[in-house]
Amino acid sequence: MTDSSAIIVSHGQPSEPEVAEDELARFAAEVSPHLPGWRLQAATLAQPGALDAALATANSADWDLAAAVLLVQEAGGRVTDLHGAPIRLNQASVKHPAFVAAGPRLHDAILAAARGEMTV
């Protein structure tokens, strides 16, 4: 089994994002032992800057991605495969390649890094 990672995301409480962040961190710590080979993180959408980008391995299904794709796109972000092609839902295959979701500037930087084009 290859190592995988996941992020647990919640909408949080905009007036008190720290409380939700603490609760999600406790939940991630509680769930982690039951998912060997997985690295779990947690973030709330209410916490400013908590989630700048998301990357996922291949084989996510439409039903895993539909809500997230909509949220990212409505916020002005992009969701594409590692070649920059948009993730398209409701196609013949419901499975998707590895992908990245982020705002336009960060998205392009992540794609460049994935292709080995970024220099430090």
Biopython code that builds the backbone (N, CA, C, O; Angstrom):
import numpy as np
from Bio.PDB.StructureBuilder import StructureBuilder

atoms = [
    (1, "MET", "N", (0.842, -1.184, 0.000)),
    (1, "MET", "CA", (0.000, 0.000, 0.000)),
    (1, "MET", "C", (0.880, 1.238, 0.000)),
    (1, "MET", "O", (1.834, 1.318, 0.774)),
    (2, "THR", "N", (0.574, 2.204, -0.858)),
    (2, "THR", "CA", (1.329, 3.437, -0.879)),
    (2, "THR", "C", (0.755, 4.404, 0.148)),
    (2, "THR", "O", (-0.427, 4.336, 0.482)),
    (3, "ASP", "N", (1.589, 5.296, 0.641)),
    (3, "ASP", "CA", (1.112, 6.292, 1.588)),
    (3, "ASP", "C", (0.181, 7.258, 0.876)),
    (3, "ASP", "O", (0.407, 7.615, -0.280)),
    (4, "SER", "N", (-0.859, 7.675, 1.569)),
    (4, "SER", "CA", (-1.813, 8.630, 1.046)),
    (4, "SER", "C", (-2.005, 9.715, 2.077)),
    (4, "SER", "O", (-1.662, 9.548, 3.248)),
    (5, "SER", "N", (-2.556, 10.831, 1.633)),
    (5, "SER", "CA", (-2.844, 11.893, 2.584)),
    (5, "SER", "C", (-4.245, 12.405, 2.335)),
    (5, "SER", "O", (-4.778, 12.297, 1.231)),
    (6, "ALA", "N", (-4.826, 12.957, 3.363)),
    (6, "ALA", "CA", (-6.166, 13.511, 3.270)),
    (6, "ALA", "C", (-6.242, 14.706, 4.194)),
    (6, "ALA", "O", (-5.508, 14.801, 5.178)),
    (7, "ILE", "N", (-7.126, 15.601, 3.867)),
    (7, "ILE", "CA", (-7.387, 16.722, 4.756)),
    (7, "ILE", "C", (-8.866, 16.690, 5.109)),
    (7, "ILE", "O", (-9.717, 16.518, 4.236)),
    (8, "ILE", "N", (-9.162, 16.853, 6.371)),
    (8, "ILE", "CA", (-10.541, 16.896, 6.838)),
    (8, "ILE", "C", (-10.909, 18.381, 6.882)),
    (8, "ILE", "O", (-10.277, 19.163, 7.591)),
    (9, "VAL", "N", (-11.923, 18.753, 6.129)),
    (9, "VAL", "CA", (-12.292, 20.165, 6.025)),
    (9, "VAL", "C", (-13.692, 20.365, 6.571)),
    (9, "VAL", "O", (-14.592, 19.563, 6.321)),
    (10, "SER", "N", (-13.865, 21.441, 7.319)),
    (10, "SER", "CA", (-15.169, 21.811, 7.849)),
    (10, "SER", "C", (-15.401, 23.282, 7.567)),
    (10, "SER", "O", (-14.450, 24.042, 7.392)),
    (11, "HIS", "N", (-16.656, 23.684, 7.522)),
    (11, "HIS", "CA", (-16.934, 25.099, 7.280)),
    (11, "HIS", "C", (-16.545, 25.950, 8.472)),
    (11, "HIS", "O", (-16.250, 27.132, 8.295)),
    (12, "GLY", "N", (-16.533, 25.413, 9.654)),
    (12, "GLY", "CA", (-16.112, 26.148, 10.845)),
    (12, "GLY", "C", (-17.100, 27.229, 11.242)),
    (12, "GLY", "O", (-18.148, 27.391, 10.615)),
    (13, "GLN", "N", (-16.766, 27.949, 12.261)),
    (13, "GLN", "CA", (-17.567, 29.064, 12.748)),
    (13, "GLN", "C", (-16.761, 30.331, 12.513)),
    (13, "GLN", "O", (-15.771, 30.563, 13.206)),
    (14, "PRO", "N", (-17.164, 31.160, 11.549)),
    (14, "PRO", "CA", (-16.359, 32.332, 11.209)),
    (14, "PRO", "C", (-15.998, 33.229, 12.381)),
    (14, "PRO", "O", (-14.929, 33.839, 12.381)),
    (15, "SER", "N", (-16.872, 33.320, 13.383)),
    (15, "SER", "CA", (-16.571, 34.189, 14.515)),
    (15, "SER", "C", (-15.537, 33.589, 15.460)),
    (15, "SER", "O", (-14.871, 34.326, 16.186)),
    (16, "GLU", "N", (-15.391, 32.259, 15.464)),
    (16, "GLU", "CA", (-14.433, 31.594, 16.338)),
    (16, "GLU", "C", (-13.776, 30.416, 15.624)),
    (16, "GLU", "O", (-14.003, 29.269, 16.008)),
    (17, "PRO", "N", (-12.964, 30.671, 14.593)),
    (17, "PRO", "CA", (-12.382, 29.556, 13.834)),
    (17, "PRO", "C", (-11.432, 28.683, 14.650)),
    (17, "PRO", "O", (-11.276, 27.501, 14.342)),
    (18, "GLU", "N", (-10.792, 29.236, 15.686)),
    (18, "GLU", "CA", (-9.841, 28.453, 16.463)),
    (18, "GLU", "C", (-10.506, 27.271, 17.152)),
    (18, "GLU", "O", (-9.911, 26.197, 17.249)),
    (19, "VAL", "N", (-11.742, 27.455, 17.636)),
    (19, "VAL", "CA", (-12.462, 26.376, 18.315)),
    (19, "VAL", "C", (-12.670, 25.215, 17.354)),
    (19, "VAL", "O", (-12.413, 24.063, 17.706)),
    (20, "ALA", "N", (-13.132, 25.509, 16.146)),
    (20, "ALA", "CA", (-13.357, 24.459, 15.154)),
    (20, "ALA", "C", (-12.036, 23.821, 14.735)),
    (20, "ALA", "O", (-11.978, 22.611, 14.520)),
    (21, "GLU", "N", (-10.974, 24.622, 14.616)),
    (21, "GLU", "CA", (-9.664, 24.079, 14.265)),
    (21, "GLU", "C", (-9.215, 23.066, 15.311)),
    (21, "GLU", "O", (-8.726, 21.993, 14.960)),
    (22, "ASP", "N", (-9.376, 23.393, 16.583)),
    (22, "ASP", "CA", (-8.983, 22.483, 17.666)),
    (22, "ASP", "C", (-9.806, 21.194, 17.631)),
    (22, "ASP", "O", (-9.266, 20.103, 17.815)),
    (23, "GLU", "N", (-11.113, 21.325, 17.395)),
    (23, "GLU", "CA", (-11.976, 20.142, 17.336)),
    (23, "GLU", "C", (-11.582, 19.243, 16.160)),
    (23, "GLU", "O", (-11.537, 18.021, 16.302)),
    (24, "LEU", "N", (-11.303, 19.836, 15.018)),
    (24, "LEU", "CA", (-10.906, 19.040, 13.853)),
    (24, "LEU", "C", (-9.552, 18.372, 14.074)),
    (24, "LEU", "O", (-9.358, 17.229, 13.661)),
    (25, "ALA", "N", (-8.625, 19.054, 14.709)),
    (25, "ALA", "CA", (-7.315, 18.461, 14.990)),
    (25, "ALA", "C", (-7.469, 17.248, 15.910)),
    (25, "ALA", "O", (-6.816, 16.225, 15.705)),
    (26, "ARG", "N", (-8.335, 17.363, 16.924)),
    (26, "ARG", "CA", (-8.593, 16.228, 17.819)),
    (26, "ARG", "C", (-9.230, 15.068, 17.045)),
    (26, "ARG", "O", (-8.876, 13.907, 17.250)),
    (27, "PHE", "N", (-10.172, 15.398, 16.154)),
    (27, "PHE", "CA", (-10.819, 14.360, 15.356)),
    (27, "PHE", "C", (-9.815, 13.671, 14.443)),
    (27, "PHE", "O", (-9.822, 12.445, 14.338)),
    (28, "ALA", "N", (-8.956, 14.432, 13.783)),
    (28, "ALA", "CA", (-7.939, 13.842, 12.901)),
    (28, "ALA", "C", (-7.014, 12.927, 13.695)),
    (28, "ALA", "O", (-6.654, 11.849, 13.220)),
    (29, "ALA", "N", (-6.623, 13.348, 14.909)),
    (29, "ALA", "CA", (-5.758, 12.519, 15.749)),
    (29, "ALA", "C", (-6.466, 11.235, 16.172)),
    (29, "ALA", "O", (-5.828, 10.190, 16.299)),
    (30, "GLU", "N", (-7.767, 11.303, 16.390)),
    (30, "GLU", "CA", (-8.541, 10.130, 16.788)),
    (30, "GLU", "C", (-8.712, 9.144, 15.629)),
    (30, "GLU", "O", (-8.698, 7.930, 15.836)),
    (31, "VAL", "N", (-8.875, 9.666, 14.411)),
    (31, "VAL", "CA", (-9.106, 8.827, 13.238)),
    (31, "VAL", "C", (-7.815, 8.230, 12.697)),
    (31, "VAL", "O", (-7.822, 7.109, 12.188)),
    (32, "SER", "N", (-6.719, 8.950, 12.797)),
    (32, "SER", "CA", (-5.441, 8.527, 12.200)),
    (32, "SER", "C", (-5.012, 7.099, 12.516)),
    (32, "SER", "O", (-4.589, 6.394, 11.600)),
    (33, "PRO", "N", (-5.096, 6.633, 13.755)),
    (33, "PRO", "CA", (-4.661, 5.262, 14.048)),
    (33, "PRO", "C", (-5.448, 4.192, 13.288)),
    (33, "PRO", "O", (-4.971, 3.070, 13.114)),
    (34, "HIS", "N", (-6.636, 4.540, 12.844)),
    (34, "HIS", "CA", (-7.478, 3.579, 12.126)),
    (34, "HIS", "C", (-7.223, 3.587, 10.620)),
    (34, "HIS", "O", (-7.829, 2.811, 9.880)),
    (35, "LEU", "N", (-6.332, 4.456, 10.170)),
    (35, "LEU", "CA", (-6.012, 4.561, 8.743)),
    (35, "LEU", "C", (-4.507, 4.450, 8.537)),
    (35, "LEU", "O", (-3.863, 5.444, 8.201)),
    (36, "PRO", "N", (-3.928, 3.257, 8.730)),
    (36, "PRO", "CA", (-2.490, 3.107, 8.558)),
    (36, "PRO", "C", (-2.077, 3.467, 7.131)),
    (36, "PRO", "O", (-2.758, 3.112, 6.169)),
    (37, "GLY", "N", (-0.971, 4.166, 7.010)),
    (37, "GLY", "CA", (-0.486, 4.585, 5.705)),
    (37, "GLY", "C", (-1.061, 5.914, 5.243)),
    (37, "GLY", "O", (-0.704, 6.405, 4.172)),
    (38, "TRP", "N", (-1.940, 6.495, 6.034)),
    (38, "TRP", "CA", (-2.539, 7.784, 5.685)),
    (38, "TRP", "C", (-2.003, 8.872, 6.604)),
    (38, "TRP", "O", (-1.764, 8.637, 7.788)),
    (39, "ARG", "N", (-1.820, 10.046, 6.054)),
    (39, "ARG", "CA", (-1.453, 11.226, 6.836)),
    (39, "ARG", "C", (-2.656, 12.155, 6.802)),
    (39, "ARG", "O", (-3.047, 12.618, 5.730)),
    (40, "LEU", "N", (-3.246, 12.434, 7.956)),
    (40, "LEU", "CA", (-4.437, 13.270, 8.030)),
    (40, "LEU", "C", (-4.094, 14.647, 8.568)),
    (40, "LEU", "O", (-3.285, 14.791, 9.485)),
    (41, "GLN", "N", (-4.720, 15.647, 7.986)),
    (41, "GLN", "CA", (-4.633, 17.009, 8.482)),
    (41, "GLN", "C", (-6.047, 17.539, 8.581)),
    (41, "GLN", "O", (-6.978, 16.926, 8.060)),
    (42, "ALA", "N", (-6.219, 18.667, 9.241)),
    (42, "ALA", "CA", (-7.544, 19.246, 9.381)),
    (42, "ALA", "C", (-7.470, 20.753, 9.173)),
    (42, "ALA", "O", (-6.468, 21.386, 9.506)),
    (43, "ALA", "N", (-8.536, 21.320, 8.622)),
    (43, "ALA", "CA", (-8.629, 22.763, 8.437)),
    (43, "ALA", "C", (-10.094, 23.154, 8.356)),
    (43, "ALA", "O", (-10.937, 22.363, 7.934)),
    (44, "THR", "N", (-10.386, 24.375, 8.761)),
    (44, "THR", "CA", (-11.730, 24.893, 8.545)),
    (44, "THR", "C", (-11.648, 25.945, 7.458)),
    (44, "THR", "O", (-10.643, 26.643, 7.323)),
    (45, "LEU", "N", (-12.709, 26.050, 6.690)),
    (45, "LEU", "CA", (-12.753, 27.075, 5.654)),
    (45, "LEU", "C", (-12.882, 28.454, 6.271)),
    (45, "LEU", "O", (-12.624, 29.456, 5.603)),
    (46, "ALA", "N", (-13.281, 28.524, 7.549)),
    (46, "ALA", "CA", (-13.413, 29.810, 8.229)),
    (46, "ALA", "C", (-12.061, 30.359, 8.663)),
    (46, "ALA", "O", (-11.927, 31.566, 8.862)),
    (47, "GLN", "N", (-11.074, 29.514, 8.812)),
    (47, "GLN", "CA", (-9.751, 29.941, 9.256)),
    (47, "GLN", "C", (-9.019, 30.562, 8.070)),
    (47, "GLN", "O", (-8.676, 29.844, 7.131)),
    (48, "PRO", "N", (-8.768, 31.876, 8.081)),
    (48, "PRO", "CA", (-8.101, 32.519, 6.947)),
    (48, "PRO", "C", (-6.768, 31.849, 6.626)),
    (48, "PRO", "O", (-5.937, 31.634, 7.509)),
    (49, "GLY", "N", (-6.583, 31.529, 5.372)),
    (49, "GLY", "CA", (-5.329, 30.936, 4.923)),
    (49, "GLY", "C", (-5.143, 29.481, 5.314)),
    (49, "GLY", "O", (-4.060, 28.933, 5.115)),
    (50, "ALA", "N", (-6.159, 28.843, 5.860)),
    (50, "ALA", "CA", (-6.006, 27.466, 6.330)),
    (50, "ALA", "C", (-5.800, 26.488, 5.198)),
    (50, "ALA", "O", (-5.138, 25.465, 5.375)),
    (51, "LEU", "N", (-6.348, 26.779, 4.053)),
    (51, "LEU", "CA", (-6.261, 25.843, 2.945)),
    (51, "LEU", "C", (-6.011, 26.623, 1.668)),
    (51, "LEU", "O", (-6.928, 27.222, 1.107)),
    (52, "ASP", "N", (-4.763, 26.614, 1.210)),
    (52, "ASP", "CA", (-4.408, 27.335, -0.003)),
    (52, "ASP", "C", (-4.488, 26.453, -1.232)),
    (52, "ASP", "O", (-4.746, 26.939, -2.333)),
    (53, "ALA", "N", (-4.271, 25.177, -1.055)),
    (53, "ALA", "CA", (-4.274, 24.256, -2.187)),
    (53, "ALA", "C", (-4.547, 22.847, -1.687)),
    (53, "ALA", "O", (-4.323, 22.528, -0.520)),
    (54, "ALA", "N", (-5.032, 22.015, -2.592)),
    (54, "ALA", "CA", (-5.242, 20.604, -2.287)),
    (54, "ALA", "C", (-4.730, 19.792, -3.454)),
    (54, "ALA", "O", (-4.947, 20.150, -4.611)),
    (55, "LEU", "N", (-4.055, 18.708, -3.157)),
    (55, "LEU", "CA", (-3.599, 17.772, -4.180)),
    (55, "LEU", "C", (-4.134, 16.409, -3.818)),
    (55, "LEU", "O", (-4.215, 16.054, -2.642)),
    (56, "ALA", "N", (-4.500, 15.644, -4.827)),
    (56, "ALA", "CA", (-5.045, 14.312, -4.554)),
    (56, "ALA", "C", (-4.477, 13.306, -5.534)),
    (56, "ALA", "O", (-4.167, 13.630, -6.680)),
    (57, "THR", "N", (-4.349, 12.094, -5.063)),
    (57, "THR", "CA", (-3.884, 11.007, -5.916)),
    (57, "THR", "C", (-5.009, 10.583, -6.851)),
    (57, "THR", "O", (-6.155, 11.001, -6.686)),
    (58, "ALA", "N", (-4.678, 9.762, -7.818)),
    (58, "ALA", "CA", (-5.635, 9.327, -8.835)),
    (58, "ALA", "C", (-6.752, 8.466, -8.247)),
    (58, "ALA", "O", (-6.646, 7.947, -7.135)),
    (59, "ASN", "N", (-7.809, 8.336, -9.016)),
    (59, "ASN", "CA", (-8.947, 7.453, -8.774)),
    (59, "ASN", "C", (-10.034, 8.017, -7.870)),
    (59, "ASN", "O", (-10.873, 7.257, -7.386)),
    (60, "SER", "N", (-10.048, 9.328, -7.626)),
    (60, "SER", "CA", (-11.200, 9.922, -6.953)),
    (60, "SER", "C", (-12.376, 9.830, -7.910)),
    (60, "SER", "O", (-12.199, 9.925, -9.125)),
    (61, "ALA", "N", (-13.564, 9.647, -7.376)),
    (61, "ALA", "CA", (-14.767, 9.537, -8.206)),
    (61, "ALA", "C", (-15.540, 10.857, -8.202)),
    (61, "ALA", "O", (-15.337, 11.711, -7.340)),
    (62, "ASP", "N", (-16.427, 11.002, -9.183)),
    (62, "ASP", "CA", (-17.260, 12.199, -9.287)),
    (62, "ASP", "C", (-17.870, 12.579, -7.945)),
    (62, "ASP", "O", (-17.816, 13.739, -7.538)),
    (63, "TRP", "N", (-18.453, 11.597, -7.258)),
    (63, "TRP", "CA", (-19.151, 11.878, -6.013)),
    (63, "TRP", "C", (-18.198, 12.313, -4.904)),
    (63, "TRP", "O", (-18.632, 12.914, -3.921)),
    (64, "ASP", "N", (-16.909, 12.017, -5.047)),
    (64, "ASP", "CA", (-15.921, 12.488, -4.080)),
    (64, "ASP", "C", (-15.545, 13.945, -4.326)),
    (64, "ASP", "O", (-15.127, 14.647, -3.406)),
    (65, "LEU", "N", (-15.695, 14.394, -5.562)),
    (65, "LEU", "CA", (-15.157, 15.688, -5.963)),
    (65, "LEU", "C", (-16.180, 16.768, -6.259)),
    (65, "LEU", "O", (-15.845, 17.951, -6.207)),
    (66, "ALA", "N", (-17.400, 16.407, -6.565)),
    (66, "ALA", "CA", (-18.363, 17.374, -7.103)),
    (66, "ALA", "C", (-18.496, 18.641, -6.251)),
    (66, "ALA", "O", (-18.394, 19.748, -6.780)),
    (67, "ALA", "N", (-18.717, 18.496, -4.965)),
    (67, "ALA", "CA", (-18.897, 19.667, -4.110)),
    (67, "ALA", "C", (-17.620, 20.495, -4.029)),
    (67, "ALA", "O", (-17.667, 21.723, -4.105)),
    (68, "ALA", "N", (-16.484, 19.827, -3.877)),
    (68, "ALA", "CA", (-15.213, 20.548, -3.772)),
    (68, "ALA", "C", (-14.890, 21.305, -5.054)),
    (68, "ALA", "O", (-14.436, 22.448, -5.000)),
    (69, "VAL", "N", (-15.120, 20.678, -6.209)),
    (69, "VAL", "CA", (-14.857, 21.354, -7.487)),
    (69, "VAL", "C", (-15.706, 22.615, -7.585)),
    (69, "VAL", "O", (-15.207, 23.669, -7.979)),
    (70, "LEU", "N", (-16.971, 22.517, -7.235)),
    (70, "LEU", "CA", (-17.858, 23.685, -7.274)),
    (70, "LEU", "C", (-17.368, 24.790, -6.343)),
    (70, "LEU", "O", (-17.305, 25.952, -6.745)),
    (71, "LEU", "N", (-17.022, 24.444, -5.113)),
    (71, "LEU", "CA", (-16.557, 25.447, -4.157)),
    (71, "LEU", "C", (-15.293, 26.149, -4.639)),
    (71, "LEU", "O", (-15.190, 27.373, -4.563)),
    (72, "VAL", "N", (-14.338, 25.379, -5.132)),
    (72, "VAL", "CA", (-13.079, 25.966, -5.610)),
    (72, "VAL", "C", (-13.340, 26.882, -6.793)),
    (72, "VAL", "O", (-12.828, 28.000, -6.833)),
    (73, "GLN", "N", (-14.132, 26.423, -7.757)),
    (73, "GLN", "CA", (-14.404, 27.235, -8.938)),
    (73, "GLN", "C", (-15.187, 28.496, -8.587)),
    (73, "GLN", "O", (-14.901, 29.564, -9.128)),
    (74, "GLU", "N", (-16.161, 28.392, -7.699)),
    (74, "GLU", "CA", (-16.936, 29.564, -7.294)),
    (74, "GLU", "C", (-16.070, 30.583, -6.555)),
    (74, "GLU", "O", (-16.367, 31.777, -6.575)),
    (75, "ALA", "N", (-15.011, 30.123, -5.908)),
    (75, "ALA", "CA", (-14.094, 31.015, -5.206)),
    (75, "ALA", "C", (-13.026, 31.580, -6.143)),
    (75, "ALA", "O", (-12.149, 32.327, -5.706)),
    (76, "GLY", "N", (-13.097, 31.224, -7.438)),
    (76, "GLY", "CA", (-12.133, 31.746, -8.404)),
    (76, "GLY", "C", (-10.935, 30.853, -8.621)),
    (76, "GLY", "O", (-9.997, 31.239, -9.318)),
    (77, "GLY", "N", (-10.944, 29.665, -8.040)),
    (77, "GLY", "CA", (-9.814, 28.753, -8.181)),
    (77, "GLY", "C", (-9.966, 27.829, -9.376)),
    (77, "GLY", "O", (-10.955, 27.873, -10.108)),
    (78, "ARG", "N", (-8.958, 26.996, -9.549)),
    (78, "ARG", "CA", (-8.939, 26.025, -10.646)),
    (78, "ARG", "C", (-8.746, 24.628, -10.084)),
    (78, "ARG", "O", (-8.051, 24.442, -9.085)),
    (79, "VAL", "N", (-9.369, 23.639, -10.735)),
    (79, "VAL", "CA", (-9.195, 22.228, -10.399)),
    (79, "VAL", "C", (-8.832, 21.532, -11.700)),
    (79, "VAL", "O", (-9.652, 21.436, -12.613)),
    (80, "THR", "N", (-7.581, 21.041, -11.780)),
    (80, "THR", "CA", (-7.116, 20.400, -13.008)),
    (80, "THR", "C", (-6.302, 19.158, -12.683)),
    (80, "THR", "O", (-5.902, 18.932, -11.541)),
    (81, "ASP", "N", (-6.065, 18.352, -13.731)),
    (81, "ASP", "CA", (-5.120, 17.257, -13.561)),
    (81, "ASP", "C", (-3.714, 17.860, -13.556)),
    (81, "ASP", "O", (-3.569, 19.075, -13.687)),
    (82, "LEU", "N", (-2.696, 17.046, -13.410)),
    (82, "LEU", "CA", (-1.327, 17.558, -13.302)),
    (82, "LEU", "C", (-0.776, 18.094, -14.619)),
    (82, "LEU", "O", (0.330, 18.632, -14.658)),
    (83, "HIS", "N", (-1.547, 17.950, -15.698)),
    (83, "HIS", "CA", (-1.165, 18.518, -16.995)),
    (83, "HIS", "C", (-1.905, 19.819, -17.259)),
    (83, "HIS", "O", (-1.687, 20.452, -18.292)),
    (84, "GLY", "N", (-2.772, 20.226, -16.350)),
    (84, "GLY", "CA", (-3.515, 21.468, -16.496)),
    (84, "GLY", "C", (-4.878, 21.322, -17.147)),
    (84, "GLY", "O", (-5.561, 22.323, -17.362)),
    (85, "ALA", "N", (-5.294, 20.100, -17.468)),
    (85, "ALA", "CA", (-6.617, 19.878, -18.060)),
    (85, "ALA", "C", (-7.679, 19.928, -16.961)),
    (85, "ALA", "O", (-7.496, 19.330, -15.901)),
    (86, "PRO", "N", (-8.782, 20.632, -17.200)),
    (86, "PRO", "CA", (-9.826, 20.733, -16.170)),
    (86, "PRO", "C", (-10.412, 19.371, -15.806)),
    (86, "PRO", "O", (-10.533, 18.484, -16.651)),
    (87, "ILE", "N", (-10.771, 19.225, -14.540)),
    (87, "ILE", "CA", (-11.478, 18.031, -14.089)),
    (87, "ILE", "C", (-12.917, 18.177, -14.568)),
    (87, "ILE", "O", (-13.584, 19.166, -14.262)),
    (88, "ARG", "N", (-13.382, 17.207, -15.307)),
    (88, "ARG", "CA", (-14.745, 17.238, -15.862)),
    (88, "ARG", "C", (-15.565, 16.119, -15.213)),
    (88, "ARG", "O", (-15.150, 14.961, -15.167)),
    (89, "LEU", "N", (-16.723, 16.502, -14.722)),
    (89, "LEU", "CA", (-17.619, 15.552, -14.071)),
    (89, "LEU", "C", (-18.663, 15.047, -15.061)),
    (89, "LEU", "O", (-18.856, 15.633, -16.126)),
    (90, "ASN", "N", (-19.336, 13.954, -14.700)),
    (90, "ASN", "CA", (-20.417, 13.379, -15.504)),
    (90, "ASN", "C", (-19.947, 12.949, -16.895)),
    (90, "ASN", "O", (-20.624, 13.198, -17.892)),
    (91, "GLN", "N", (-18.796, 12.309, -16.947)),
    (91, "GLN", "CA", (-18.271, 11.783, -18.200)),
    (91, "GLN", "C", (-18.449, 10.260, -18.206)),
    (91, "GLN", "O", (-18.997, 9.698, -17.258)),
    (92, "ALA", "N", (-17.994, 9.601, -19.259)),
    (92, "ALA", "CA", (-18.125, 8.139, -19.367)),
    (92, "ALA", "C", (-17.468, 7.433, -18.183)),
    (92, "ALA", "O", (-18.013, 6.465, -17.654)),
    (93, "SER", "N", (-16.292, 7.920, -17.766)),
    (93, "SER", "CA", (-15.621, 7.368, -16.595)),
    (93, "SER", "C", (-15.816, 8.325, -15.429)),
    (93, "SER", "O", (-15.617, 9.531, -15.573)),
    (94, "VAL", "N", (-16.203, 7.796, -14.278)),
    (94, "VAL", "CA", (-16.391, 8.644, -13.101)),
    (94, "VAL", "C", (-15.104, 8.795, -12.293)),
    (94, "VAL", "O", (-15.073, 9.535, -11.310)),
    (95, "LYS", "N", (-14.046, 8.100, -12.699)),
    (95, "LYS", "CA", (-12.761, 8.169, -11.997)),
    (95, "LYS", "C", (-11.895, 9.265, -12.605)),
    (95, "LYS", "O", (-12.002, 9.565, -13.794)),
    (96, "HIS", "N", (-11.030, 9.863, -11.776)),
    (96, "HIS", "CA", (-10.216, 10.989, -12.212)),
    (96, "HIS", "C", (-8.739, 10.752, -11.935)),
    (96, "HIS", "O", (-8.381, 9.988, -11.039)),
    (97, "PRO", "N", (-7.879, 11.416, -12.717)),
    (97, "PRO", "CA", (-6.449, 11.324, -12.463)),
    (97, "PRO", "C", (-6.078, 12.149, -11.227)),
    (97, "PRO", "O", (-6.928, 12.827, -10.652)),
    (98, "ALA", "N", (-4.828, 12.088, -10.830)),
    (98, "ALA", "CA", (-4.343, 12.948, -9.751)),
    (98, "ALA", "C", (-4.659, 14.392, -10.143)),
    (98, "ALA", "O", (-4.640, 14.739, -11.325)),
    (99, "PHE", "N", (-4.949, 15.228, -9.150)),
    (99, "PHE", "CA", (-5.319, 16.597, -9.493)),
    (99, "PHE", "C", (-4.838, 17.587, -8.447)),
    (99, "PHE", "O", (-4.424, 17.222, -7.347)),
    (100, "VAL", "N", (-4.908, 18.853, -8.834)),
    (100, "VAL", "CA", (-4.570, 19.952, -7.940)),
    (100, "VAL", "C", (-5.721, 20.959, -7.969)),
    (100, "VAL", "O", (-6.308, 21.217, -9.020)),
    (101, "ALA", "N", (-6.033, 21.519, -6.808)),
    (101, "ALA", "CA", (-7.053, 22.559, -6.680)),
    (101, "ALA", "C", (-6.426, 23.717, -5.918)),
    (101, "ALA", "O", (-5.901, 23.539, -4.818)),
    (102, "ALA", "N", (-6.484, 24.906, -6.511)),
    (102, "ALA", "CA", (-5.887, 26.076, -5.865)),
    (102, "ALA", "C", (-6.317, 27.334, -6.608)),
    (102, "ALA", "O", (-6.929, 27.264, -7.674)),
    (103, "GLY", "N", (-5.985, 28.488, -6.027)),
    (103, "GLY", "CA", (-6.182, 29.752, -6.724)),
    (103, "GLY", "C", (-5.241, 29.811, -7.920)),
    (103, "GLY", "O", (-4.266, 29.062, -7.972)),
    (104, "PRO", "N", (-5.520, 30.699, -8.893)),
    (104, "PRO", "CA", (-4.759, 30.716, -10.152)),
    (104, "PRO", "C", (-3.238, 30.825, -9.998)),
    (104, "PRO", "O", (-2.506, 30.068, -10.636)),
    (105, "ARG", "N", (-2.750, 31.750, -9.167)),
    (105, "ARG", "CA", (-1.298, 31.935, -9.039)),
    (105, "ARG", "C", (-0.631, 30.714, -8.431)),
    (105, "ARG", "O", (0.368, 30.229, -8.962)),
    (106, "LEU", "N", (-1.158, 30.219, -7.346)),
    (106, "LEU", "CA", (-0.578, 29.058, -6.676)),
    (106, "LEU", "C", (-0.762, 27.805, -7.525)),
    (106, "LEU", "O", (0.118, 26.944, -7.561)),
    (107, "HIS", "N", (-1.879, 27.701, -8.197)),
    (107, "HIS", "CA", (-2.150, 26.543, -9.060)),
    (107, "HIS", "C", (-1.056, 26.400, -10.111)),
    (107, "HIS", "O", (-0.520, 25.309, -10.304)),
    (108, "ASP", "N", (-0.726, 27.486, -10.786)),
    (108, "ASP", "CA", (0.311, 27.438, -11.820)),
    (108, "ASP", "C", (1.669, 27.048, -11.245)),
    (108, "ASP", "O", (2.424, 26.305, -11.872)),
    (109, "ALA", "N", (1.977, 27.548, -10.053)),
    (109, "ALA", "CA", (3.258, 27.205, -9.412)),
    (109, "ALA", "C", (3.309, 25.723, -9.056)),
    (109, "ALA", "O", (4.350, 25.084, -9.212)),
    (110, "ILE", "N", (2.197, 25.174, -8.580)),
    (110, "ILE", "CA", (2.155, 23.752, -8.231)),
    (110, "ILE", "C", (2.320, 22.894, -9.480)),
    (110, "ILE", "O", (3.046, 21.900, -9.454)),
    (111, "LEU", "N", (1.651, 23.268, -10.578)),
    (111, "LEU", "CA", (1.808, 22.522, -11.829)),
    (111, "LEU", "C", (3.252, 22.569, -12.313)),
    (111, "LEU", "O", (3.789, 21.556, -12.761)),
    (112, "ALA", "N", (3.876, 23.727, -12.226)),
    (112, "ALA", "CA", (5.276, 23.852, -12.646)),
    (112, "ALA", "C", (6.177, 22.953, -11.799)),
    (112, "ALA", "O", (7.073, 22.291, -12.324)),
    (113, "ALA", "N", (5.937, 22.933, -10.492)),
    (113, "ALA", "CA", (6.737, 22.083, -9.602)),
    (113, "ALA", "C", (6.506, 20.611, -9.939)),
    (113, "ALA", "O", (7.448, 19.818, -9.934)),
    (114, "ALA", "N", (5.268, 20.247, -10.228)),
    (114, "ALA", "CA", (4.950, 18.855, -10.547)),
    (114, "ALA", "C", (5.649, 18.416, -11.831)),
    (114, "ALA", "O", (6.004, 17.247, -11.981)),
    (115, "ARG", "N", (5.845, 19.349, -12.747)),
    (115, "ARG", "CA", (6.519, 19.038, -14.008)),
    (115, "ARG", "C", (8.037, 19.213, -13.902)),
    (115, "ARG", "O", (8.755, 18.976, -14.873)),
    (116, "GLY", "N", (8.529, 19.624, -12.731)),
    (116, "GLY", "CA", (9.956, 19.824, -12.545)),
    (116, "GLY", "C", (10.486, 21.093, -13.176)),
    (116, "GLY", "O", (11.684, 21.203, -13.437)),
    (117, "GLU", "N", (9.599, 22.067, -13.427)),
    (117, "GLU", "CA", (10.010, 23.305, -14.083)),
    (117, "GLU", "C", (10.361, 24.409, -13.105)),
    (117, "GLU", "O", (10.873, 25.453, -13.510)),
    (118, "MET", "N", (10.095, 24.197, -11.826)),
    (118, "MET", "CA", (10.331, 25.253, -10.852)),
    (118, "MET", "C", (11.775, 25.202, -10.383)),
    (118, "MET", "O", (12.298, 24.135, -10.061)),
    (119, "THR", "N", (12.407, 26.353, -10.349)),
    (119, "THR", "CA", (13.761, 26.424, -9.828)),
    (119, "THR", "C", (13.738, 27.216, -8.530)),
    (119, "THR", "O", (12.968, 28.164, -8.376)),
    (120, "VAL", "N", (14.594, 26.809, -7.600)),
    (120, "VAL", "CA", (14.638, 27.482, -6.295)),
    (120, "VAL", "C", (15.912, 28.273, -6.185)),
    (120, "VAL", "O", (16.152, 28.919, -5.165)),
]
sb = StructureBuilder()
sb.init_structure("model")
sb.init_model(0)
sb.init_chain("A")
sb.init_seg("    ")
for serial, (resi, resn, name, xyz) in enumerate(atoms, 1):
    if name == "N":
        sb.init_residue(resn, " ", resi, " ")
    sb.init_atom(name, np.array(xyz, "f"), 0.0, 1.0, " ", f" {name:<3s}", serial, name[0])
structure = sb.get_structure()
